[in-house]
Amino acid sequence: MRLVVEISLYPLKEAYIGPIKDFIERINTYDRITAQTGSTSTVVSGEMNELMQILNKEMQATYAQVGQAIFVCKFLNGDLME
């Protein structure tokens, strides 16, 4: 199954831009998923199991880096998209 996820990251610290950029840069290193970054969110898509493993790994890395952070995510079944 193909999955599409829209993600917004809100690090709970004053210097919040760096962790957001780091997260986006790490996501963009995976060639088996696609990522499009907008002004307030990043949309990633790929095979569901693989994408969820990547998000799990990179979200944990963000928490290790900044401590407290909020991820707001929307998940969509990409198989049904035209």
SEFIZA-3560 file (N, C-alpha, C; in Angstrom, 3 decimals):
REM SEFIZA-3560
<numar><xx>0.836</xx><yy>-1.180</yy><zz>0.000</zz><atom>N</atom></numar>
<numar><xx>0.000</xx><yy>0.000</yy><zz>0.000</zz><atom>CA</atom></numar>
<numar><xx>0.883</xx><yy>1.248</yy><zz>0.000</zz><atom>C</atom></numar>
<numar><xx>0.475</xx><yy>2.201</yy><zz>-0.801</zz><atom>N</atom></numar>
<numar><xx>1.174</xx><yy>3.479</yy><zz>-0.867</zz><atom>CA</atom></numar>
<numar><xx>0.556</xx><yy>4.418</yy><zz>0.169</zz><atom>C</atom></numar>
<numar><xx>1.411</xx><yy>5.163</yy><zz>0.860</zz><atom>N</atom></numar>
<numar><xx>0.976</xx><yy>6.082</yy><zz>1.906</zz><atom>CA</atom></numar>
<numar><xx>1.482</xx><yy>7.485</yy><zz>1.601</zz><atom>C</atom></numar>
<numar><xx>0.632</xx><yy>8.468</yy><zz>1.860</zz><atom>N</atom></numar>
<numar><xx>1.010</xx><yy>9.878</yy><zz>1.747</zz><atom>CA</atom></numar>
<numar><xx>0.828</xx><yy>10.491</yy><zz>3.123</zz><atom>C</atom></numar>
<numar><xx>1.865</xx><yy>11.191</yy><zz>3.609</zz><atom>N</atom></numar>
<numar><xx>1.826</xx><yy>11.790</yy><zz>4.943</zz><atom>CA</atom></numar>
<numar><xx>2.221</xx><yy>13.257</yy><zz>4.842</zz><atom>C</atom></numar>
<numar><xx>1.381</xx><yy>14.114</yy><zz>5.401</zz><atom>N</atom></numar>
<numar><xx>1.718</xx><yy>15.535</yy><zz>5.526</zz><atom>CA</atom></numar>
<numar><xx>2.185</xx><yy>15.757</yy><zz>6.958</zz><atom>C</atom></numar>
<numar><xx>3.401</xx><yy>16.301</yy><zz>7.119</zz><atom>N</atom></numar>
<numar><xx>4.009</xx><yy>16.454</yy><zz>8.441</zz><atom>CA</atom></numar>
<numar><xx>4.380</xx><yy>17.905</yy><zz>8.696</zz><atom>C</atom></numar>
<numar><xx>4.010</xx><yy>18.388</yy><zz>9.877</zz><atom>N</atom></numar>
<numar><xx>4.490</xx><yy>19.676</yy><zz>10.376</zz><atom>CA</atom></numar>
<numar><xx>5.221</xx><yy>19.402</yy><zz>11.679</zz><atom>C</atom></numar>
<numar><xx>6.362</xx><yy>20.026</yy><zz>11.861</zz><atom>N</atom></numar>
<numar><xx>7.176</xx><yy>19.840</yy><zz>13.061</zz><atom>CA</atom></numar>
<numar><xx>7.271</xx><yy>21.151</yy><zz>13.825</zz><atom>C</atom></numar>
<numar><xx>7.038</xx><yy>21.069</yy><zz>15.124</zz><atom>N</atom></numar>
<numar><xx>7.115</xx><yy>22.227</yy><zz>15.997</zz><atom>CA</atom></numar>
<numar><xx>8.031</xx><yy>21.905</yy><zz>17.181</zz><atom>C</atom></numar>
<numar><xx>9.343</xx><yy>22.150</yy><zz>17.059</zz><atom>N</atom></numar>
<numar><xx>10.238</xx><yy>21.939</yy><zz>18.192</zz><atom>CA</atom></numar>
<numar><xx>9.906</xx><yy>22.946</yy><zz>19.299</zz><atom>C</atom></numar>
<numar><xx>9.862</xx><yy>22.480</yy><zz>20.533</zz><atom>N</atom></numar>
<numar><xx>9.515</xx><yy>23.355</yy><zz>21.655</zz><atom>CA</atom></numar>
<numar><xx>10.778</xx><yy>23.938</yy><zz>22.264</zz><atom>C</atom></numar>
<numar><xx>11.433</xx><yy>24.775</yy><zz>21.477</zz><atom>N</atom></numar>
<numar><xx>12.630</xx><yy>25.485</yy><zz>21.919</zz><atom>CA</atom></numar>
<numar><xx>12.753</xx><yy>26.751</yy><zz>21.096</zz><atom>C</atom></numar>
<numar><xx>13.503</xx><yy>27.714</yy><zz>21.605</zz><atom>N</atom></numar>
<numar><xx>13.627</xx><yy>29.000</yy><zz>20.910</zz><atom>CA</atom></numar>
<numar><xx>14.274</xx><yy>28.864</yy><zz>19.540</zz><atom>C</atom></numar>
<numar><xx>15.326</xx><yy>28.086</yy><zz>19.451</zz><atom>N</atom></numar>
<numar><xx>16.018</xx><yy>27.887</yy><zz>18.166</zz><atom>CA</atom></numar>
<numar><xx>15.349</xx><yy>26.718</yy><zz>17.445</zz><atom>C</atom></numar>
<numar><xx>14.201</xx><yy>26.983</yy><zz>16.822</zz><atom>N</atom></numar>
<numar><xx>13.405</xx><yy>25.912</yy><zz>16.231</zz><atom>CA</atom></numar>
<numar><xx>13.695</xx><yy>25.655</yy><zz>14.755</zz><atom>C</atom></numar>
<numar><xx>14.261</xx><yy>26.609</yy><zz>14.039</zz><atom>N</atom></numar>
<numar><xx>14.500</xx><yy>26.462</yy><zz>12.597</zz><atom>CA</atom></numar>
<numar><xx>15.497</xx><yy>25.341</yy><zz>12.300</zz><atom>C</atom></numar>
<numar><xx>16.580</xx><yy>25.259</yy><zz>13.045</zz><atom>N</atom></numar>
<numar><xx>17.606</xx><yy>24.239</yy><zz>12.811</zz><atom>CA</atom></numar>
<numar><xx>17.067</xx><yy>22.815</yy><zz>12.863</zz><atom>C</atom></numar>
<numar><xx>16.329</xx><yy>22.441</yy><zz>13.924</zz><atom>N</atom></numar>
<numar><xx>15.786</xx><yy>21.085</yy><zz>13.970</zz><atom>CA</atom></numar>
<numar><xx>14.811</xx><yy>20.772</yy><zz>12.842</zz><atom>C</atom></numar>
<numar><xx>14.046</xx><yy>21.763</yy><zz>12.403</zz><atom>N</atom></numar>
<numar><xx>13.126</xx><yy>21.549</yy><zz>11.283</zz><atom>CA</atom></numar>
<numar><xx>13.925</xx><yy>21.278</yy><zz>10.012</zz><atom>C</atom></numar>
<numar><xx>14.931</xx><yy>22.097</yy><zz>9.747</zz><atom>N</atom></numar>
<numar><xx>15.769</xx><yy>21.891</yy><zz>8.565</zz><atom>CA</atom></numar>
<numar><xx>16.480</xx><yy>20.541</yy><zz>8.616</zz><atom>C</atom></numar>
<numar><xx>16.977</xx><yy>20.166</yy><zz>9.797</zz><atom>N</atom></numar>
<numar><xx>17.648</xx><yy>18.873</yy><zz>9.954</zz><atom>CA</atom></numar>
<numar><xx>16.707</xx><yy>17.720</yy><zz>9.619</zz><atom>C</atom></numar>
<numar><xx>15.480</xx><yy>17.777</yy><zz>10.126</zz><atom>N</atom></numar>
<numar><xx>14.497</xx><yy>16.731</yy><zz>9.858</zz><atom>CA</atom></numar>
<numar><xx>14.229</xx><yy>16.616</yy><zz>8.363</zz><atom>C</atom></numar>
<numar><xx>14.011</xx><yy>17.743</yy><zz>7.710</zz><atom>N</atom></numar>
<numar><xx>13.731</xx><yy>17.741</yy><zz>6.262</zz><atom>CA</atom></numar>
<numar><xx>14.931</xx><yy>17.204</yy><zz>5.492</zz><atom>C</atom></numar>
<numar><xx>16.133</xx><yy>17.617</yy><zz>5.848</zz><atom>N</atom></numar>
<numar><xx>17.331</xx><yy>17.127</yy><zz>5.165</zz><atom>CA</atom></numar>
<numar><xx>17.486</xx><yy>15.618</yy><zz>5.317</zz><atom>C</atom></numar>
<numar><xx>17.218</xx><yy>15.103</yy><zz>6.508</zz><atom>N</atom></numar>
<numar><xx>17.324</xx><yy>13.653</yy><zz>6.719</zz><atom>CA</atom></numar>
<numar><xx>16.277</xx><yy>12.906</yy><zz>5.902</zz><atom>C</atom></numar>
<numar><xx>15.060</xx><yy>13.424</yy><zz>5.872</zz><atom>N</atom></numar>
<numar><xx>13.994</xx><yy>12.789</yy><zz>5.079</zz><atom>CA</atom></numar>
<numar><xx>14.379</xx><yy>12.744</yy><zz>3.602</zz><atom>C</atom></numar>
<numar><xx>15.014</xx><yy>13.799</yy><zz>3.123</zz><atom>N</atom></numar>
<numar><xx>15.388</xx><yy>13.867</yy><zz>1.708</zz><atom>CA</atom></numar>
<numar><xx>16.544</xx><yy>12.939</yy><zz>1.329</zz><atom>C</atom></numar>
<numar><xx>17.189</xx><yy>12.285</yy><zz>2.284</zz><atom>N</atom></numar>
<numar><xx>18.281</xx><yy>11.360</yy><zz>1.962</zz><atom>CA</atom></numar>
<numar><xx>17.779</xx><yy>9.997</yy><zz>1.517</zz><atom>C</atom></numar>
<numar><xx>16.515</xx><yy>9.706</yy><zz>1.729</zz><atom>N</atom></numar>
<numar><xx>15.955</xx><yy>8.397</yy><zz>1.360</zz><atom>CA</atom></numar>
<numar><xx>15.454</xx><yy>8.445</yy><zz>-0.080</zz><atom>C</atom></numar>
<numar><xx>16.011</xx><yy>7.585</yy><zz>-0.916</zz><atom>N</atom></numar>
<numar><xx>15.638</xx><yy>7.629</yy><zz>-2.330</zz><atom>CA</atom></numar>
<numar><xx>14.388</xx><yy>6.820</yy><zz>-2.653</zz><atom>C</atom></numar>
<numar><xx>13.897</xx><yy>6.023</yy><zz>-1.732</zz><atom>N</atom></numar>
<numar><xx>12.704</xx><yy>5.209</yy><zz>-2.004</zz><atom>CA</atom></numar>
<numar><xx>11.405</xx><yy>5.915</yy><zz>-1.596</zz><atom>C</atom></numar>
<numar><xx>11.512</xx><yy>7.130</yy><zz>-1.079</zz><atom>N</atom></numar>
<numar><xx>10.328</xx><yy>7.927</yy><zz>-0.787</zz><atom>CA</atom></numar>
<numar><xx>10.479</xx><yy>9.280</yy><zz>-1.482</zz><atom>C</atom></numar>
<numar><xx>9.369</xx><yy>9.957</yy><zz>-1.653</zz><atom>N</atom></numar>
<numar><xx>9.417</xx><yy>11.307</yy><zz>-2.219</zz><atom>CA</atom></numar>
<numar><xx>9.010</xx><yy>12.294</yy><zz>-1.138</zz><atom>C</atom></numar>
<numar><xx>9.571</xx><yy>13.481</yy><zz>-1.207</zz><atom>N</atom></numar>
<numar><xx>9.264</xx><yy>14.528</yy><zz>-0.233</zz><atom>CA</atom></numar>
<numar><xx>9.137</xx><yy>15.865</yy><zz>-0.954</zz><atom>C</atom></numar>
<numar><xx>8.092</xx><yy>16.596</yy><zz>-0.622</zz><atom>N</atom></numar>
<numar><xx>7.880</xx><yy>17.947</yy><zz>-1.138</zz><atom>CA</atom></numar>
<numar><xx>7.658</xx><yy>18.853</yy><zz>0.067</zz><atom>C</atom></numar>
<numar><xx>8.515</xx><yy>19.848</yy><zz>0.208</zz><atom>N</atom></numar>
<numar><xx>8.424</xx><yy>20.745</yy><zz>1.348</zz><atom>CA</atom></numar>
<numar><xx>7.771</xx><yy>22.051</yy><zz>0.947</zz><atom>C</atom></numar>
<numar><xx>6.771</xx><yy>22.444</yy><zz>1.726</zz><atom>N</atom></numar>
<numar><xx>6.103</xx><yy>23.719</yy><zz>1.535</zz><atom>CA</atom></numar>
<numar><xx>6.461</xx><yy>24.655</yy><zz>2.665</zz><atom>C</atom></numar>
<numar><xx>5.735</xx><yy>25.734</yy><zz>2.801</zz><atom>N</atom></numar>
<numar><xx>6.067</xx><yy>26.734</yy><zz>3.816</zz><atom>CA</atom></numar>
<numar><xx>5.703</xx><yy>26.294</yy><zz>5.233</zz><atom>C</atom></numar>
<numar><xx>4.732</xx><yy>25.399</yy><zz>5.382</zz><atom>N</atom></numar>
<numar><xx>4.320</xx><yy>24.985</yy><zz>6.726</zz><atom>CA</atom></numar>
<numar><xx>4.346</xx><yy>23.480</yy><zz>6.962</zz><atom>C</atom></numar>
<numar><xx>4.600</xx><yy>22.696</yy><zz>5.918</zz><atom>N</atom></numar>
<numar><xx>4.612</xx><yy>21.248</yy><zz>6.093</zz><atom>CA</atom></numar>
<numar><xx>5.420</xx><yy>20.589</yy><zz>4.977</zz><atom>C</atom></numar>
<numar><xx>5.704</xx><yy>19.311</yy><zz>5.196</zz><atom>N</atom></numar>
<numar><xx>6.364</xx><yy>18.486</yy><zz>4.187</zz><atom>CA</atom></numar>
<numar><xx>5.457</xx><yy>17.302</yy><zz>3.907</zz><atom>C</atom></numar>
<numar><xx>5.269</xx><yy>16.990</yy><zz>2.630</zz><atom>N</atom></numar>
<numar><xx>4.467</xx><yy>15.836</yy><zz>2.225</zz><atom>CA</atom></numar>
<numar><xx>5.426</xx><yy>14.764</yy><zz>1.740</zz><atom>C</atom></numar>
<numar><xx>5.356</xx><yy>13.602</yy><zz>2.403</zz><atom>N</atom></numar>
<numar><xx>6.198</xx><yy>12.470</yy><zz>2.021</zz><atom>CA</atom></numar>
<numar><xx>5.295</xx><yy>11.339</yy><zz>1.573</zz><atom>C</atom></numar>
<numar><xx>5.785</xx><yy>10.551</yy><zz>0.614</zz><atom>N</atom></numar>
<numar><xx>5.000</xx><yy>9.415</yy><zz>0.144</zz><atom>CA</atom></numar>
<numar><xx>5.921</xx><yy>8.262</yy><zz>-0.209</zz><atom>C</atom></numar>
<numar><xx>5.364</xx><yy>7.073</yy><zz>-0.098</zz><atom>N</atom></numar>
<numar><xx>6.106</xx><yy>5.870</yy><zz>-0.418</zz><atom>CA</atom></numar>
<numar><xx>5.346</xx><yy>4.654</yy><zz>0.063</zz><atom>C</atom></numar>
<numar><xx>5.984</xx><yy>3.505</yy><zz>-0.016</zz><atom>N</atom></numar>
<numar><xx>5.381</xx><yy>2.262</yy><zz>0.433</zz><atom>CA</atom></numar>
<numar><xx>5.164</xx><yy>2.370</yy><zz>1.951</zz><atom>C</atom></numar>
<numar><xx>3.984</xx><yy>1.987</yy><zz>2.402</zz><atom>N</atom></numar>
<numar><xx>3.573</xx><yy>2.265</yy><zz>3.778</zz><atom>CA</atom></numar>
<numar><xx>4.546</xx><yy>1.736</yy><zz>4.834</zz><atom>C</atom></numar>
<numar><xx>4.908</xx><yy>0.466</yy><zz>4.778</zz><atom>N</atom></numar>
<numar><xx>5.776</xx><yy>-0.100</yy><zz>5.812</zz><atom>CA</atom></numar>
<numar><xx>7.133</xx><yy>0.593</yy><zz>5.848</zz><atom>C</atom></numar>
<numar><xx>7.694</xx><yy>0.833</yy><zz>4.683</zz><atom>N</atom></numar>
<numar><xx>9.003</xx><yy>1.490</yy><zz>4.619</zz><atom>CA</atom></numar>
<numar><xx>8.921</xx><yy>2.932</yy><zz>5.110</zz><atom>C</atom></numar>
<numar><xx>7.897</xx><yy>3.641</yy><zz>4.680</zz><atom>N</atom></numar>
<numar><xx>7.740</xx><yy>5.036</yy><zz>5.085</zz><atom>CA</atom></numar>
<numar><xx>7.543</xx><yy>5.147</yy><zz>6.598</zz><atom>C</atom></numar>
<numar><xx>6.757</xx><yy>4.265</yy><zz>7.174</zz><atom>N</atom></numar>
<numar><xx>6.543</xx><yy>4.310</yy><zz>8.618</zz><atom>CA</atom></numar>
<numar><xx>7.833</xx><yy>4.006</yy><zz>9.374</zz><atom>C</atom></numar>
<numar><xx>8.664</xx><yy>3.101</yy><zz>8.870</zz><atom>N</atom></numar>
<numar><xx>9.954</xx><yy>2.827</yy><zz>9.503</zz><atom>CA</atom></numar>
<numar><xx>10.855</xx><yy>4.054</yy><zz>9.451</zz><atom>C</atom></numar>
<numar><xx>10.859</xx><yy>4.743</yy><zz>8.308</zz><atom>N</atom></numar>
<numar><xx>11.670</xx><yy>5.957</yy><zz>8.156</zz><atom>CA</atom></numar>
<numar><xx>11.184</xx><yy>7.040</yy><zz>9.120</zz><atom>C</atom></numar>
<numar><xx>9.870</xx><yy>7.259</yy><zz>9.165</zz><atom>N</atom></numar>
<numar><xx>9.325</xx><yy>8.282</yy><zz>10.062</zz><atom>CA</atom></numar>
<numar><xx>9.616</xx><yy>7.941</yy><zz>11.515</zz><atom>C</atom></numar>
<numar><xx>9.510</xx><yy>6.681</yy><zz>11.879</zz><atom>N</atom></numar>
<numar><xx>9.831</xx><yy>6.250</yy><zz>13.240</zz><atom>CA</atom></numar>
<numar><xx>11.281</xx><yy>6.601</yy><zz>13.581</zz><atom>C</atom></numar>
<numar><xx>12.182</xx><yy>6.251</yy><zz>12.706</zz><atom>N</atom></numar>
<numar><xx>13.609</xx><yy>6.518</yy><zz>12.932</zz><atom>CA</atom></numar>
<numar><xx>13.887</xx><yy>8.014</yy><zz>13.036</zz><atom>C</atom></numar>
<numar><xx>13.358</xx><yy>8.797</yy><zz>12.108</zz><atom>N</atom></numar>
<numar><xx>13.671</xx><yy>10.225</yy><zz>12.055</zz><atom>CA</atom></numar>
<numar><xx>12.946</xx><yy>11.025</yy><zz>13.132</zz><atom>C</atom></numar>
<numar><xx>11.767</xx><yy>10.597</yy><zz>13.535</zz><atom>N</atom></numar>
<numar><xx>11.101</xx><yy>11.263</yy><zz>14.648</zz><atom>CA</atom></numar>
<numar><xx>11.870</xx><yy>11.019</yy><zz>15.942</zz><atom>C</atom></numar>
<numar><xx>12.348</xx><yy>9.789</yy><zz>16.148</zz><atom>N</atom></numar>
<numar><xx>13.158</xx><yy>9.503</yy><zz>17.326</zz><atom>CA</atom></numar>
<numar><xx>14.431</xx><yy>10.342</yy><zz>17.333</zz><atom>C</atom></numar>
<numar><xx>15.056</xx><yy>10.499</yy><zz>16.160</zz><atom>N</atom></numar>
<numar><xx>16.270</xx><yy>11.311</yy><zz>16.067</zz><atom>CA</atom></numar>
<numar><xx>15.969</xx><yy>12.761</yy><zz>16.435</zz><atom>C</atom></numar>
<numar><xx>14.821</xx><yy>13.265</yy><zz>16.018</zz><atom>N</atom></numar>
<numar><xx>14.442</xx><yy>14.640</yy><zz>16.349</zz><atom>CA</atom></numar>
<numar><xx>14.218</xx><yy>14.782</yy><zz>17.851</zz><atom>C</atom></numar>
<numar><xx>13.524</xx><yy>13.830</yy><zz>18.456</zz><atom>N</atom></numar>
<numar><xx>13.312</xx><yy>13.891</yy><zz>19.904</zz><atom>CA</atom></numar>
<numar><xx>14.631</xx><yy>13.832</yy><zz>20.660</zz><atom>C</atom></numar>
<numar><xx>15.568</xx><yy>13.014</yy><zz>20.185</zz><atom>N</atom></numar>
<numar><xx>16.884</xx><yy>12.933</yy><zz>20.823</zz><atom>CA</atom></numar>
<numar><xx>17.631</xx><yy>14.256</yy><zz>20.694</zz><atom>C</atom></numar>
<numar><xx>17.428</xx><yy>14.939</yy><zz>19.570</zz><atom>N</atom></numar>
<numar><xx>18.123</xx><yy>16.205</yy><zz>19.302</zz><atom>CA</atom></numar>
<numar><xx>17.547</xx><yy>17.363</yy><zz>20.110</zz><atom>C</atom></numar>
<numar><xx>16.215</xx><yy>17.481</yy><zz>20.167</zz><atom>N</atom></numar>
<numar><xx>15.602</xx><yy>18.686</yy><zz>20.749</zz><atom>CA</atom></numar>
<numar><xx>14.860</xx><yy>18.451</yy><zz>22.057</zz><atom>C</atom></numar>
<numar><xx>14.639</xx><yy>17.225</yy><zz>22.421</zz><atom>N</atom></numar>
<numar><xx>13.833</xx><yy>16.952</yy><zz>23.618</zz><atom>CA</atom></numar>
<numar><xx>12.365</xx><yy>16.966</yy><zz>23.268</zz><atom>C</atom></numar>
<numar><xx>11.690</xx><yy>18.046</yy><zz>23.573</zz><atom>N</atom></numar>
<numar><xx>10.263</xx><yy>18.149</yy><zz>23.305</zz><atom>CA</atom></numar>
<numar><xx>10.007</xx><yy>18.757</yy><zz>21.928</zz><atom>C</atom></numar>
<numar><xx>9.121</xx><yy>18.090</yy><zz>21.182</zz><atom>N</atom></numar>
<numar><xx>8.710</xx><yy>18.585</yy><zz>19.871</zz><atom>CA</atom></numar>
<numar><xx>7.335</xx><yy>18.016</yy><zz>19.561</zz><atom>C</atom></numar>
<numar><xx>6.595</xx><yy>18.736</yy><zz>18.767</zz><atom>N</atom></numar>
<numar><xx>5.268</xx><yy>18.291</yy><zz>18.342</zz><atom>CA</atom></numar>
<numar><xx>5.333</xx><yy>17.973</yy><zz>16.854</zz><atom>C</atom></numar>
<numar><xx>4.861</xx><yy>16.783</yy><zz>16.485</zz><atom>N</atom></numar>
<numar><xx>4.673</xx><yy>16.419</yy><zz>15.084</zz><atom>CA</atom></numar>
<numar><xx>3.177</xx><yy>16.370</yy><zz>14.825</zz><atom>C</atom></numar>
<numar><xx>2.710</xx><yy>17.114</yy><zz>13.832</zz><atom>N</atom></numar>
<numar><xx>1.322</xx><yy>17.057</yy><zz>13.409</zz><atom>CA</atom></numar>
<numar><xx>1.332</xx><yy>16.355</yy><zz>12.058</zz><atom>C</atom></numar>
<numar><xx>0.638</xx><yy>15.212</yy><zz>11.982</zz><atom>N</atom></numar>
<numar><xx>0.688</xx><yy>14.384</yy><zz>10.770</zz><atom>CA</atom></numar>
<numar><xx>-0.716</xx><yy>14.063</yy><zz>10.275</zz><atom>C</atom></numar>
<numar><xx>-0.866</xx><yy>14.047</yy><zz>8.957</zz><atom>N</atom></numar>
<numar><xx>-2.094</xx><yy>13.590</yy><zz>8.304</zz><atom>CA</atom></numar>
<numar><xx>-1.697</xx><yy>12.431</yy><zz>7.409</zz><atom>C</atom></numar>
<numar><xx>-2.417</xx><yy>11.317</yy><zz>7.497</zz><atom>N</atom></numar>
<numar><xx>-2.118</xx><yy>10.123</yy><zz>6.730</zz><atom>CA</atom></numar>
<numar><xx>-3.221</xx><yy>9.875</yy><zz>5.707</zz><atom>C</atom></numar>
<numar><xx>-2.825</xx><yy>9.540</yy><zz>4.488</zz><atom>N</atom></numar>
<numar><xx>-3.778</xx><yy>9.308</yy><zz>3.403</zz><atom>CA</atom></numar>
<numar><xx>-3.377</xx><yy>8.055</yy><zz>2.647</zz><atom>C</atom></numar>
<numar><xx>-4.347</xx><yy>7.209</yy><zz>2.364</zz><atom>N</atom></numar>
<numar><xx>-4.112</xx><yy>6.034</yy><zz>1.535</zz><atom>CA</atom></numar>
<numar><xx>-3.825</xx><yy>6.500</yy><zz>0.106</zz><atom>C</atom></numar>
<numar><xx>-2.577</xx><yy>6.406</yy><zz>-0.298</zz><atom>N</atom></numar>
<numar><xx>-2.176</xx><yy>6.878</yy><zz>-1.618</zz><atom>CA</atom></numar>
<numar><xx>-2.579</xx><yy>5.971</yy><zz>-2.757</zz><atom>C</atom></numar>
<numar><xx>-3.018</xx><yy>4.731</yy><zz>-2.450</zz><atom>N</atom></numar>
<numar><xx>-3.455</xx><yy>3.820</yy><zz>-3.504</zz><atom>CA</atom></numar>
<numar><xx>-4.694</xx><yy>4.319</yy><zz>-4.217</zz><atom>C</atom></numar>
<numar><xx>-5.494</xx><yy>5.098</yy><zz>-3.537</zz><atom>N</atom></numar>
<numar><xx>-6.767</xx><yy>5.545</yy><zz>-4.103</zz><atom>CA</atom></numar>
<numar><xx>-6.682</xx><yy>6.915</yy><zz>-4.766</zz><atom>C</atom></numar>
<numar><xx>-5.466</xx><yy>7.470</yy><zz>-4.827</zz><atom>N</atom></numar>
<numar><xx>-5.299</xx><yy>8.790</yy><zz>-5.457</zz><atom>CA</atom></numar>
<numar><xx>-5.200</xx><yy>8.618</yy><zz>-6.970</zz><atom>C</atom></numar>
<numar><xx>-5.685</xx><yy>9.585</yy><zz>-7.688</zz><atom>N</atom></numar>
<numar><xx>-5.617</xx><yy>9.546</yy><zz>-9.161</zz><atom>CA</atom></numar>
<numar><xx>-4.251</xx><yy>9.954</yy><zz>-9.632</zz><atom>C</atom></numar>
//
